[in-house]
Amino acid sequence: MGWNCDLELPAHASSASRARRFVGQRLVEHELQYLVDDVQVVVSELATNALTHALTPFTVTLAAVAQSLLVKVRDGSPRDPVIVVGTPLDTAGRGVTIVALLSRDWGVTAHADGGKTVWAAFDTCQRLDATLGSTGSVPVP
């Protein structure tokens, strides 16, 4: 069974933390705790990009369909995010690279109104090897 929830946020410095809190709470409500850390990092990067580059209000959407969770951030800018090859001393520019590393897939959808949605997909099935101990057996509580 699928579900969908949205949160509209202003172009304000506190909005990235509000986006993290929103996705964390929704994932726990839907018993997807094992995704919280990765999804919060991804939504933080996407929200920060919306704040920094789009300078517009934005909407965070979580949508669960079949075996996937989609995290989407829609803003009012037509500019696509860019993957930047950073150096160890860079303090910015790694957001899209982090999104690509933590998610199964990601992309951008352009809208007729000039805005865009940047999305990232995650598998909602826990991997069996993540629940196994180092010996390959299920840990005993």
GROMACS elastic network, one bead per residue, 0.5 to 0.9 nm:
[ bonds ]
;  ai    aj funct       b0    kb
    1    64     6  0.80289   500
    1    65     6  0.71492   500
    1    66     6  0.69598   500
    2    63     6  0.72449   500
    2    66     6  0.66243   500
    3    62     6  0.80897   500
    3    63     6  0.57031   500
    3    64     6  0.52452   500
    3    65     6  0.70702   500
    4    61     6  0.70881   500
    4    62     6  0.56181   500
    4    64     6  0.63680   500
    4    65     6  0.87006   500
    5    26     6  0.82133   500
    5    60     6  0.83404   500
    5    61     6  0.56720   500
    5    62     6  0.54428   500
    5    63     6  0.65867   500
    6    59     6  0.66591   500
    6    60     6  0.55652   500
    6    62     6  0.65149   500
    6    63     6  0.87208   500
    7    19     6  0.77115   500
    7    22     6  0.76253   500
    7    58     6  0.85080   500
    7    59     6  0.55661   500
    7    60     6  0.52122   500
    7    61     6  0.65304   500
    7    62     6  0.89983   500
    8    57     6  0.73901   500
    8    58     6  0.59462   500
    8    60     6  0.64134   500
    8    61     6  0.87460   500
    9    12     6  0.79033   500
    9    15     6  0.60041   500
    9    16     6  0.87606   500
    9    18     6  0.81372   500
    9    19     6  0.79728   500
    9    57     6  0.56984   500
    9    58     6  0.54367   500
    9    59     6  0.59795   500
    9    60     6  0.77541   500
   10    13     6  0.87649   500
   10    14     6  0.88191   500
   10    15     6  0.66121   500
   10    51     6  0.87432   500
   10    56     6  0.71800   500
   10    58     6  0.64804   500
   10    59     6  0.87063   500
   11    14     6  0.86307   500
   11    15     6  0.69727   500
   11    50     6  0.78955   500
   11    51     6  0.55940   500
   11    52     6  0.88187   500
   11    54     6  0.87128   500
   11    55     6  0.59762   500
   11    56     6  0.52464   500
   11    58     6  0.70781   500
   12    15     6  0.55210   500
   12    16     6  0.82408   500
   12    51     6  0.70384   500
   12    55     6  0.87982   500
   12    56     6  0.89861   500
   12    57     6  0.80745   500
   13    16     6  0.67698   500
   13    17     6  0.83201   500
   13    48     6  0.84707   500
   13    51     6  0.74013   500
   14    17     6  0.56687   500
   14    18     6  0.64059   500
   14    19     6  0.88721   500
   15    19     6  0.60656   500
   15    20     6  0.86568   500
   15    47     6  0.73787   500
   15    48     6  0.83633   500
   15    51     6  0.82176   500
   16    19     6  0.50623   500
   16    20     6  0.63652   500
   16    21     6  0.87608   500
   16    43     6  0.77500   500
   16    44     6  0.54618   500
   16    45     6  0.81339   500
   16    46     6  0.85047   500
   16    47     6  0.52966   500
   16    48     6  0.59751   500
   16    51     6  0.81259   500
   17    20     6  0.50480   500
   17    21     6  0.62283   500
   17    22     6  0.85566   500
   17    44     6  0.71233   500
   17    47     6  0.88340   500
   18    21     6  0.51234   500
   18    22     6  0.60705   500
   18    23     6  0.87550   500
   19    22     6  0.50528   500
   19    23     6  0.63135   500
   19    24     6  0.85521   500
   19    40     6  0.79325   500
   19    43     6  0.66662   500
   19    44     6  0.68339   500
   19    47     6  0.71530   500
   19    60     6  0.69033   500
   20    23     6  0.54516   500
   20    24     6  0.61159   500
   20    25     6  0.86488   500
   20    39     6  0.81661   500
   20    41     6  0.75807   500
   20    42     6  0.88577   500
   20    43     6  0.63556   500
   20    44     6  0.60323   500
   20    47     6  0.89327   500
   21    24     6  0.51137   500
   21    25     6  0.61273   500
   21    26     6  0.86177   500
   21    40     6  0.78108   500
   22    25     6  0.53636   500
   22    26     6  0.62408   500
   22    27     6  0.86292   500
   22    40     6  0.89230   500
   22    60     6  0.87535   500
   23    26     6  0.51323   500
   23    27     6  0.59859   500
   23    28     6  0.85370   500
   23    36     6  0.74168   500
   23    39     6  0.72901   500
   23    40     6  0.65060   500
   23    43     6  0.78612   500
   23    60     6  0.86074   500
   23    61     6  0.86949   500
   23    62     6  0.72894   500
   23    71     6  0.87217   500
   24    27     6  0.53072   500
   24    28     6  0.62817   500
   24    29     6  0.86556   500
   24    33     6  0.79098   500
   24    35     6  0.86768   500
   24    36     6  0.54576   500
   24    37     6  0.80411   500
   24    39     6  0.79097   500
   24    40     6  0.65664   500
   25    28     6  0.52793   500
   25    29     6  0.61768   500
   25    30     6  0.87382   500
   25    36     6  0.86582   500
   26    29     6  0.50207   500
   26    30     6  0.62680   500
   26    31     6  0.86524   500
   26    32     6  0.84883   500
   26    62     6  0.82199   500
   27    30     6  0.51157   500
   27    31     6  0.61319   500
   27    33     6  0.59043   500
   27    34     6  0.86437   500
   27    35     6  0.72927   500
   27    36     6  0.63875   500
   27    39     6  0.89668   500
   27    62     6  0.89052   500
   28    32     6  0.55837   500
   28    33     6  0.50646   500
   28    34     6  0.87780   500
   28    36     6  0.76342   500
   29    32     6  0.76160   500
   29    33     6  0.85018   500
   30    33     6  0.80981   500
   31    34     6  0.83089   500
   32    35     6  0.57148   500
   32    36     6  0.70736   500
   32   124     6  0.72877   500
   33    36     6  0.52747   500
   33    37     6  0.82574   500
   34    37     6  0.73805   500
   34    38     6  0.85521   500
   34   124     6  0.89353   500
   34   126     6  0.77407   500
   35    38     6  0.57456   500
   35    39     6  0.59305   500
   35    40     6  0.83289   500
   35   122     6  0.81246   500
   35   123     6  0.88243   500
   35   124     6  0.77981   500
   36    39     6  0.53112   500
   36    40     6  0.58268   500
   36    41     6  0.85303   500
   37    40     6  0.52999   500
   37    41     6  0.63328   500
   37    42     6  0.87585   500
   38    41     6  0.52523   500
   38    42     6  0.62514   500
   38    43     6  0.86914   500
   38    99     6  0.89405   500
   38   102     6  0.61295   500
   38   103     6  0.77584   500
   39    42     6  0.50376   500
   39    43     6  0.60195   500
   39    44     6  0.83352   500
   39    71     6  0.76112   500
   39   102     6  0.80236   500
   39   103     6  0.80833   500
   39   120     6  0.88319   500
   39   122     6  0.81900   500
   40    43     6  0.52184   500
   40    44     6  0.59496   500
   40    45     6  0.85911   500
   41    44     6  0.50812   500
   41    45     6  0.62895   500
   41    46     6  0.87461   500
   41    98     6  0.82055   500
   41    99     6  0.79825   500
   41   102     6  0.84030   500
   42    45     6  0.51523   500
   42    46     6  0.62128   500
   42    47     6  0.85104   500
   42    71     6  0.82614   500
   42    95     6  0.80920   500
   42    96     6  0.86810   500
   42    98     6  0.71687   500
   42    99     6  0.52922   500
   42   100     6  0.88871   500
   42   102     6  0.72574   500
   42   103     6  0.78457   500
   42   120     6  0.78065   500
   43    46     6  0.50018   500
   43    47     6  0.58268   500
   43    48     6  0.82632   500
   43    60     6  0.79554   500
   43    71     6  0.71043   500
   43    72     6  0.80247   500
   43    73     6  0.76462   500
   43    99     6  0.84979   500
   43   120     6  0.88134   500
   44    47     6  0.51642   500
   44    48     6  0.59457   500
   44    49     6  0.84877   500
   44    95     6  0.88569   500
   45    48     6  0.51302   500
   45    49     6  0.61413   500
   45    50     6  0.86689   500
   45    94     6  0.87885   500
   45    95     6  0.52212   500
   45    96     6  0.73492   500
   45    98     6  0.78296   500
   45    99     6  0.72325   500
   46    49     6  0.50931   500
   46    50     6  0.62823   500
   46    51     6  0.86997   500
   46    72     6  0.83477   500
   46    73     6  0.64317   500
   46    95     6  0.73689   500
   46    96     6  0.78636   500
   46    99     6  0.79967   500
   46   118     6  0.72576   500
   46   119     6  0.84527   500
   47    50     6  0.50184   500
   47    51     6  0.61855   500
   47    52     6  0.85448   500
   47    58     6  0.77648   500
   47    59     6  0.88779   500
   47    60     6  0.80099   500
   47    73     6  0.68015   500
   48    52     6  0.59205   500
   48    53     6  0.82639   500
   48    95     6  0.84854   500
   49    52     6  0.50830   500
   49    53     6  0.55927   500
   49    54     6  0.72140   500
   49    55     6  0.88768   500
   49    81     6  0.78864   500
   49    95     6  0.76089   500
   49    96     6  0.88339   500
   50    53     6  0.55496   500
   50    55     6  0.63593   500
   50    56     6  0.70041   500
   50    57     6  0.79426   500
   50    58     6  0.68793   500
   50    73     6  0.78326   500
   50    74     6  0.80744   500
   50    75     6  0.61700   500
   50    76     6  0.84599   500
   50    77     6  0.81708   500
   51    54     6  0.59729   500
   51    55     6  0.50368   500
   51    56     6  0.67539   500
   51    57     6  0.77953   500
   51    58     6  0.82242   500
   51    75     6  0.88670   500
   52    55     6  0.59443   500
   53    56     6  0.85524   500
   53    77     6  0.78462   500
   53    79     6  0.82477   500
   53    81     6  0.88145   500
   54    57     6  0.83465   500
   54    58     6  0.88321   500
   54    75     6  0.65234   500
   54    76     6  0.62751   500
   54    78     6  0.81851   500
   54    79     6  0.77450   500
   54   115     6  0.89262   500
   55    58     6  0.89832   500
   55    75     6  0.83965   500
   55    76     6  0.79929   500
   55    77     6  0.79178   500
   56    75     6  0.61894   500
   56    76     6  0.56837   500
   56    77     6  0.74262   500
   57    74     6  0.86985   500
   57    75     6  0.63409   500
   57    76     6  0.72568   500
   58    73     6  0.65856   500
   58    74     6  0.54011   500
   58    76     6  0.72202   500
   59    72     6  0.78395   500
   59    73     6  0.55300   500
   59    74     6  0.51798   500
   59    75     6  0.67484   500
   59   117     6  0.89774   500
   60    71     6  0.72401   500
   60    72     6  0.56523   500
   60    74     6  0.66926   500
   61    70     6  0.77551   500
   61    71     6  0.58042   500
   61    72     6  0.50026   500
   61    73     6  0.64506   500
   61    74     6  0.82617   500
   62    69     6  0.69486   500
   62    70     6  0.56839   500
   62    72     6  0.65134   500
   63    68     6  0.82432   500
   63    69     6  0.56778   500
   63    70     6  0.50931   500
   63    71     6  0.67087   500
   63    72     6  0.82713   500
   64    67     6  0.75124   500
   64    68     6  0.57504   500
   64    70     6  0.63050   500
   64    71     6  0.89794   500
   64   124     6  0.82442   500
   65    68     6  0.54191   500
   65    69     6  0.64073   500
   65    70     6  0.79609   500
   66    69     6  0.83366   500
   66   124     6  0.84347   500
   67   122     6  0.85286   500
   67   123     6  0.59024   500
   67   124     6  0.51987   500
   67   125     6  0.62675   500
   68   121     6  0.65265   500
   68   122     6  0.55517   500
   68   124     6  0.51827   500
   68   125     6  0.79659   500
   69   120     6  0.82624   500
   69   121     6  0.56540   500
   69   122     6  0.50989   500
   69   123     6  0.62988   500
   69   124     6  0.62200   500
   70   119     6  0.66234   500
   70   120     6  0.57217   500
   70   122     6  0.64909   500
   71   118     6  0.83384   500
   71   119     6  0.54582   500
   71   120     6  0.52727   500
   71   121     6  0.64519   500
   71   122     6  0.82354   500
   72   117     6  0.62453   500
   72   118     6  0.56882   500
   72   120     6  0.65673   500
   72   121     6  0.88373   500
   73   116     6  0.82695   500
   73   117     6  0.53994   500
   73   118     6  0.53931   500
   73   119     6  0.63855   500
   74    77     6  0.88189   500
   74   109     6  0.89954   500
   74   115     6  0.71475   500
   74   116     6  0.55999   500
   74   118     6  0.64335   500
   74   119     6  0.85223   500
   75    78     6  0.83995   500
   75   115     6  0.56447   500
   75   116     6  0.58105   500
   75   117     6  0.65115   500
   75   118     6  0.85370   500
   76   113     6  0.80638   500
   76   114     6  0.65174   500
   76   116     6  0.65060   500
   76   117     6  0.88912   500
   77    80     6  0.81631   500
   77   114     6  0.63321   500
   77   116     6  0.63048   500
   78   110     6  0.68625   500
   78   111     6  0.79782   500
   78   113     6  0.88036   500
   78   114     6  0.51390   500
   78   116     6  0.57418   500
   79   114     6  0.89714   500
   79   115     6  0.81447   500
   79   116     6  0.77793   500
   80   108     6  0.69895   500
   80   109     6  0.89905   500
   80   110     6  0.85044   500
   80   116     6  0.77109   500
   80   118     6  0.82743   500
   81    96     6  0.69577   500
   81   108     6  0.81428   500
   81   118     6  0.81519   500
   82    93     6  0.86620   500
   82    96     6  0.68158   500
   82    97     6  0.88705   500
   83    93     6  0.77539   500
   83    94     6  0.73101   500
   83    95     6  0.79377   500
   83    96     6  0.55122   500
   83    97     6  0.59064   500
   84    93     6  0.58896   500
   84    94     6  0.63801   500
   84    95     6  0.86131   500
   84    96     6  0.77707   500
   84    97     6  0.73415   500
   85    93     6  0.79395   500
   85    94     6  0.75490   500
   85    97     6  0.82871   500
   86    89     6  0.80460   500
   86    90     6  0.61123   500
   86    91     6  0.89057   500
   86    92     6  0.82040   500
   86    93     6  0.67641   500
   86    94     6  0.66535   500
   87    90     6  0.54397   500
   87    91     6  0.89878   500
   88    91     6  0.84449   500
   90    93     6  0.74185   500
   90    94     6  0.84291   500
   91    94     6  0.83099   500
   92    95     6  0.76106   500
   93    96     6  0.77204   500
   93    97     6  0.83839   500
   94    97     6  0.52796   500
   94    98     6  0.62019   500
   94    99     6  0.87767   500
   95    98     6  0.51674   500
   95    99     6  0.63013   500
   95   100     6  0.87309   500
   96   100     6  0.61383   500
   96   101     6  0.85957   500
   97   100     6  0.50808   500
   97   101     6  0.62070   500
   97   102     6  0.87370   500
   98   101     6  0.50803   500
   98   102     6  0.61475   500
   98   103     6  0.84674   500
   99   102     6  0.54156   500
   99   103     6  0.59516   500
   99   105     6  0.86043   500
   99   106     6  0.73633   500
   99   120     6  0.71791   500
  100   103     6  0.56208   500
  100   104     6  0.74714   500
  100   105     6  0.66467   500
  100   106     6  0.64147   500
  100   120     6  0.80198   500
  101   104     6  0.78400   500
  101   105     6  0.87675   500
  102   105     6  0.86984   500
  102   120     6  0.89374   500
  102   122     6  0.84050   500
  103   106     6  0.68123   500
  103   120     6  0.59256   500
  103   121     6  0.57041   500
  103   122     6  0.54465   500
  103   123     6  0.84301   500
  104   120     6  0.73541   500
  104   121     6  0.55194   500
  104   122     6  0.52832   500
  104   123     6  0.69944   500
  105   119     6  0.84190   500
  105   120     6  0.57523   500
  105   121     6  0.52433   500
  105   122     6  0.73367   500
  106   118     6  0.74340   500
  106   119     6  0.54388   500
  106   121     6  0.60780   500
  107   117     6  0.83182   500
  107   118     6  0.58272   500
  107   119     6  0.54939   500
  107   120     6  0.66336   500
  107   121     6  0.89719   500
  108   116     6  0.67597   500
  108   117     6  0.56040   500
  108   119     6  0.62477   500
  108   120     6  0.89924   500
  109   115     6  0.87829   500
  109   116     6  0.55340   500
  109   117     6  0.50922   500
  109   118     6  0.64584   500
  109   119     6  0.79836   500
  110   113     6  0.86128   500
  110   114     6  0.71557   500
  110   115     6  0.62546   500
  110   117     6  0.65041   500
  110   118     6  0.87823   500
  111   114     6  0.55928   500
  111   115     6  0.52773   500
  111   116     6  0.53825   500
  111   117     6  0.77126   500
  112   115     6  0.72588   500
  112   116     6  0.87634   500
  113   116     6  0.85850   500
  123   126     6  0.76170   500
  125   128     6  0.88309   500
  126   129     6  0.86257   500
  126   130     6  0.71610   500
  126   131     6  0.79013   500
  127   130     6  0.54039   500
  127   131     6  0.71051   500
  128   131     6  0.54177   500
  128   132     6  0.66017   500
  129   132     6  0.50811   500
  129   133     6  0.79649   500
  129   136     6  0.76261   500
  130   133     6  0.79567   500
  131   137     6  0.87710   500
  131   138     6  0.67275   500
  131   139     6  0.78283   500
  132   135     6  0.75895   500
  132   136     6  0.53805   500
  132   137     6  0.53947   500
  132   139     6  0.64216   500
  133   136     6  0.53745   500
  133   137     6  0.55847   500
  133   138     6  0.58979   500
  133   139     6  0.56118   500
  134   137     6  0.74480   500
  135   138     6  0.84669   500
  136   139     6  0.88474   500
  137   140     6  0.89473   500
